[in-house]
Amino acid sequence: MYKKILAGLGGAIALNILHETIRKNFDNVPHINEVGEEALLKLTEHTTVNIKGENTLYAATLLGDVVSNGLYYATTATKNDLSSGLLAGIGAIALPKKIGLNDEPVAENTKKKLMTVGYYLFGALVTKFIYDKIK
């Protein structure tokens, strides 16, 4: 089981490195972090948790993203890498609006939608690659 978790975390970290590198260097690309930040703020708005500082919010969102995607990939991508990545990517562009979040950062246009799905596919493929090497 720990090998699946390590592989899933590896895939999640690879996804975030890819996203952050592209986000910081190109225009008209997905900003998955903005959806995550909005979700985290909504989840904590009626609690005593204070994550309103820009750096704190960014770090908390990034940590939550790596952990949640890592666990998702560990349980799905180690067996079904392509479908796991596709489902995660489609969910990332389809779910925000349905749960009251702004979907523009990931679904504003076809390019952003395809890139978002591609990021999650990449994370799933990296997970499967790592898992196959360490199992």
Residue, then its C-alpha position, 0 to 999 in steps of 0.5 A: m500500500y505504501k508504494k501506491i501512496l508514494a507513487g500517487l504523491g509523485g504523480a501529484i507533485a509532478l502535476n503541480i510542478l507542470h501546472e506551476t511552471i506553465r502558469k508562471n510562464f505563459d498566458n491564457v493557461p489554466h490557473i487550477n490554483e485559483v479554483g482551489e484557493e476559492a474552494l478553501l476559502k469557502l470551506t473555512e469562511h465560517t471557522t476560526v481557521n485564518i488562511k487569508g494571507e496570500n502566501t498562507l492561502y497559496a501554501a495551504t491550497l498547494l498542500g491540500d492539492v498534493v495530498s488529495n490528488g496523491l490519494y486519488y492517484a494512489t487509489t486509481a492511477t496505479k491501476n487505470d492511469l488513463s481513465s483516472g487522469l481523464l476523470a480527474g481532468i474532466g472533474a476539474i473543469a466540470l465540477p467547480k461551477k456545479i458547486g458554486l465556484n468560478d470555473e473560468p480559471v480552468a474552463e474559460n475556453t477550449k485551450k484551458k479545458l484541454m490543458t487542464v485535462g492534460y495536466y491530470l492525465f500527466g499526473a496519472l501517467v507519472t503515478k503509474f510509471i513510478y508505481d510500475k518501477i517500485k512495485 
